[in-house]
């Protein structure tokens, strides 16, 4: 069953994203929120795993958290999709299982 993986910590402060990407299946999606949105930056150190994951996973970044951190759309890796809270709800409906990574 597809899983929505929730990552709210940046790669600099936690291994949450690395663990998430190691476990995520091809039918899963990843939502970056809070400081997790820093992983979606084109200037992010160690962005190779997320770039590779974009080939098989839907990766989303929560727009209000991007805005709160002064991150513009142009700064995101190609393929990362911005969503609002309504989009978050849509993902939660589409993916009946979710897992929060800390």
N, C-alpha and C positions, 0 to 999 in steps of 0.2 A: 504494500500500500504506500502511495506517495507521502512524503513527509515535508513539511515546511520547517526548515531549520532557522532558528532565530539567533542572531549573533549581535550582541550589544557592546562588545568590548573591542578595542582596537588591537591589531596584531602586536603593537608595542607593549601593551599591558597584559596580554593574555595569549594563550595558545588556543583559545576557543575556535577561531576561524580555521586554523590548521587541522584541529581535531574534527571539526565539522566537515571540512572538505574531504578528509580521509575516509569518512563514513558515509557521505551523501551518495545516494544512488542516482542513476541517470534520469529517473522520473521525479526527482525531488527539486525543491527550490530553496534558495537562501535569501533571507531578509536581513539586511544590515540596518541596524538602528542605533540610536545613541552614539557612542564613540566608535561603534562598529563601522559607521559610514566612512571612516578614514581609510579603510581597506579598499575602498572603491576609487581612490584617487590615482590619477595617472602618475603622480609623483611618489606613490607609496613604495617604501622599501619592501623588497621581497614580494613583489606583485605577481611573480610567475605562477604561483599556485592558483590565484584567483583568475588570472588570464586563461589558464588551462581549464579551469572549472567552467568558464563562460562557454566553452565549446559544447558542454553537455548539460549544464544546469541553468535554470532561470535564476538570475541574481538580481535582487531588487535593493534599492536604498530608499529609506523613508525620507521624503522631501522635507518635512518639518525639521528633522534632525540635521539634514544638510544645511538648510537655511540658518538654523541656530548656530552652526559652526562656520558660517560664512563661506560655504562651499558652493560654487557655481556649477551648473550642468556641464559646462565645457571642461571642467577639471576631472570628470568621471571617466573611468575606463570605458572604451567602446563596448557596448553590449549590456552594461549595467543599466537597469531601468529604474527611473524615479517613480515612486508611488506616494500617494497621500494616505490619510487614515482610511478613507473609503476603499482604496486599493488594498490596504492591509486586511480589511474585513473580507474583501473578495478572495484574497489568497487563503485566509483562514477557512473560508467556506469550501474552496476548491481542494485544499489539502486537509483532509480530516484529522491527520495526525500532525502534531508539532513537537519540536524538541528545542528547548532553550539551552544554549551553550554558554558557560561562564568561565 
